[in-house]
Amino acid sequence: MPLWIEYAACAVCAISGVLAASGKHMDLFGAIMLALATALGGGTLRDLCLGKQPVFWISSPDFLICSLVAAVATFFLARRFKFPERTLGLADAFGIALFGIIGTEQALQLQAPTSVAIFMGVITGVAGGIIRDVLRNELPLVFQPATYLYSTAIFGGASLFVILEKTQGSSSVHRYIGMLAILALRLAAMRWQISLPIFKGK
């Protein structure tokens, strides 16, 4: 996995973390903590589940620095300029697309079974957002009925990536196809409000 993709994933998730702090009256420190939880939380849980020690941002502190820089820059920009309302959703969509395939590919490299690799992709994509929303005292976005194919998009893209890797042989092209699939599914679901059936007990 090229490092720039992992840096981009951390940066865009850090941006979504800071934007999620809007309206919560957090100071700079609070917004940064929210951003770091969003950017690093999913990968940390993935590494712990796979037994990879130390976790990625401890073995390579540049990921922490990248997330910090993106968070601080977004904090001060957001104080001067009004971001469009959909910016948080778009940042989140790009974040899950990148982290979903990062988690899946890293699990495959550690010889995890295909089902586990797909699940690790989902965990990597959604765990940071779950931690972020819990910290800001809200129902995590992934569990909200109007989320529109959040974890489902990751599952679909990660599954496509694994199928391509297993049937066509390993290729860097497959990861980009998987990322585009996740992003396309998520954006299409947001645009046309596509969601899974909602459980309603009788």
C-alpha positions in Angstrom: 0.0 0.0 0.0 1.6 3.3 -1.0 2.2 5.6 2.0 0.5 8.6 0.4 -2.8 6.7 0.5 -2.4 6.0 4.2 -1.4 9.6 4.8 -4.4 10.8 2.8 -6.7 8.6 4.8 -5.5 9.9 8.1 -5.7 13.5 6.9 -9.2 13.3 5.5 -10.5 11.5 8.6 -8.8 14.1 10.8 -10.6 16.8 8.8 -14.0 15.0 9.3 -13.2 14.8 13.1 -12.7 18.5 13.4 -15.8 19.3 11.3 -17.8 17.0 13.6 -16.7 19.2 16.5 -18.7 22.1 15.0 -21.5 23.1 17.3 -20.1 21.3 20.3 -18.2 24.3 21.6 -14.9 22.4 21.8 -11.6 24.2 22.1 -8.5 23.4 20.0 -7.4 20.6 22.2 -10.9 19.0 22.1 -11.1 19.2 18.4 -7.7 17.7 17.9 -8.5 14.8 20.2 -11.7 14.2 18.2 -9.7 14.3 15.0 -7.0 11.9 16.2 -9.6 9.5 17.4 -11.3 9.5 14.0 -8.0 9.3 12.0 -6.2 6.7 14.1 -9.0 4.8 15.9 -9.9 2.3 13.1 -6.3 1.4 12.3 -5.4 1.0 15.9 -8.3 -1.5 16.5 -7.4 -3.3 13.3 -3.8 -3.8 14.4 -4.8 -4.9 17.8 -7.2 -7.5 16.4 -4.5 -8.8 14.0 -1.8 -8.9 16.7 0.3 -6.3 14.9 2.5 -4.6 17.5 3.2 -1.8 17.9 0.2 -0.2 16.2 0.8 1.7 12.9 1.0 5.3 14.3 3.4 4.3 17.0 5.7 2.4 14.7 5.5 5.3 12.2 4.8 8.6 14.1 4.5 10.4 10.7 0.9 9.3 10.6 0.2 11.0 13.9 2.0 14.2 12.7 0.0 14.1 9.4 -3.3 13.8 11.4 -2.3 16.7 13.7 -1.3 19.0 10.9 -4.6 18.3 9.1 -6.6 18.8 12.3 -5.0 22.1 13.3 -5.3 23.5 9.7 -8.9 22.6 9.5 -9.7 24.0 12.9 -8.4 27.5 12.0 -9.8 27.4 8.5 -13.2 26.5 9.8 -13.1 29.5 12.2 -12.6 31.8 9.2 -14.6 30.2 6.5 -18.0 28.4 6.4 -17.7 25.0 4.9 -20.6 23.6 2.9 -22.9 21.4 5.0 -22.0 18.3 2.9 -18.3 18.7 3.6 -18.4 16.4 6.6 -20.3 13.7 4.7 -17.9 13.9 1.7 -14.8 13.8 4.0 -16.3 10.8 5.7 -17.0 9.1 2.4 -13.4 9.5 1.2 -12.1 8.4 4.6 -14.0 5.1 4.6 -13.1 4.4 1.0 -9.4 4.7 1.7 -9.3 3.1 5.1 -11.7 0.3 4.0 -9.2 -1.0 1.4 -6.2 -0.2 3.6 -7.5 -2.5 6.3 -8.5 -5.3 4.0 -5.2 -5.3 2.1 -3.1 -5.2 5.3 -5.1 -8.1 6.7 -4.5 -10.1 3.5 -0.8 -9.4 3.8 -0.8 -10.9 7.3 -2.4 -14.1 5.9 -5.8 -13.5 7.4 -8.7 -15.5 5.9 -10.7 -13.6 3.3 -13.7 -13.2 5.5 -11.6 -11.8 8.3 -9.8 -9.5 5.8 -13.1 -8.0 4.7 -14.3 -7.6 8.3 -11.0 -5.8 9.1 -11.7 -3.5 6.2 -15.1 -2.6 7.7 -13.6 -2.2 11.2 -10.8 0.0 9.9 -13.3 2.2 8.0 -16.0 2.6 10.7 -14.3 2.3 14.1 -12.7 5.8 14.0 -16.1 7.4 13.2 -17.8 5.4 16.0 -15.2 6.6 18.6 -15.6 10.2 17.3 -19.4 10.1 17.6 -19.3 8.5 21.1 -16.9 11.2 22.3 -19.3 13.9 21.1 -22.2 12.2 22.8 -24.1 11.2 19.7 -25.4 8.0 18.2 -22.6 6.8 15.9 -23.3 7.6 12.3 -23.0 4.0 11.2 -26.0 3.1 13.5 -28.3 5.8 12.3 -31.1 4.8 10.0 -30.4 7.7 7.6 -26.8 6.9 7.1 -27.3 5.4 3.7 -25.0 2.4 3.0 -22.1 3.3 5.3 -20.5 0.1 6.4 -22.4 -1.7 3.6 -20.4 0.3 1.0 -17.1 -0.7 2.7 -18.3 -4.4 2.7 -19.1 -4.2 -1.0 -15.8 -2.6 -2.0 -13.7 -4.7 0.2 -15.4 -7.9 -1.1 -14.8 -6.8 -4.7 -11.1 -6.1 -3.9 -10.7 -9.6 -2.3 -12.4 -11.3 -5.2 -10.2 -9.5 -7.7 -7.1 -10.4 -5.7 -8.0 -14.1 -5.4 -9.2 -14.6 -9.0 -7.0 -12.2 -11.0 -3.8 -12.3 -9.0 -2.4 -9.5 -6.9 -2.4 -6.1 -8.6 -2.2 -2.5 -7.4 -5.1 -1.7 -9.8 -7.4 -3.8 -7.6 -7.1 -1.5 -4.6 -8.1 1.5 -6.6 -11.1 -0.3 -8.0 -12.1 -1.3 -4.5 -11.7 2.3 -3.2 -13.7 3.7 -6.1 -16.4 1.1 -5.5 -16.8 2.1 -1.8 -16.8 5.8 -2.7 -19.3 5.4 -5.5 -21.6 3.3 -3.4 -21.5 5.7 -0.5 -22.0 8.8 -2.6 -24.8 7.2 -4.7 -26.5 6.2 -1.4 -26.2 9.7 -0.1 -27.5 11.2 -3.3 -30.5 8.9 -3.8 -31.0 8.1 -0.1 -30.5 4.3 -0.5 -30.5 2.4 2.7 -31.0 -1.2 4.0 -34.4 -2.2 5.5 -34.8 -0.8 9.0 -35.7 -3.2 11.8 -39.1 -2.4 13.3 -40.3 -4.9 15.9 -44.0 -5.6 16.1 
